[in-house]
Amino acid sequence: MGYRTRPTAARQFVSADLLQGILVVSSFGFWAVMLGLMPVLLFRIWLA
């Protein structure tokens, strides 16, 4: 019965790592989209 505390703590750490990884990936995707759209926007402004 004493071994049940470790898996729950491990699951909590894993869930926290997954949430942090999802946040990092989402933020990286956001910055990638922003950096990808910046040249297009600047090019359109330059053309206008």
C-alpha positions in Angstrom: 0.0 0.0 0.0 2.9 2.3 0.6 4.0 2.2 -3.0 0.9 4.0 -4.3 2.2 7.4 -3.5 5.1 7.2 -6.0 3.0 6.4 -9.2 0.6 9.2 -8.4 3.5 11.7 -7.9 5.1 10.4 -11.1 1.8 10.9 -12.9 1.5 14.4 -11.6 5.0 15.2 -12.8 4.3 13.6 -16.2 1.1 15.6 -16.6 2.9 18.8 -15.6 5.7 18.0 -18.1 3.1 17.3 -20.8 1.4 20.6 -20.1 4.7 22.5 -20.2 5.7 20.8 -23.4 2.3 21.6 -25.0 2.7 25.2 -24.0 6.3 25.4 -25.4 5.2 23.8 -28.7 2.1 26.1 -29.0 4.2 29.2 -28.3 6.9 28.0 -30.7 4.2 27.4 -33.4 2.8 30.9 -32.7 6.2 32.5 -33.1 6.9 30.4 -36.2 3.7 31.6 -37.8 4.4 35.2 -36.8 7.9 35.1 -38.2 6.6 33.3 -41.3 3.9 36.0 -41.9 6.1 39.0 -41.1 8.0 39.0 -44.4 4.7 38.5 -46.3 3.2 41.5 -44.5 6.2 43.6 -45.0 6.4 42.7 -48.7 2.7 43.6 -49.2 3.2 46.9 -47.4 6.3 47.5 -49.6 4.3 46.8 -52.7 1.5 49.1 -51.6 
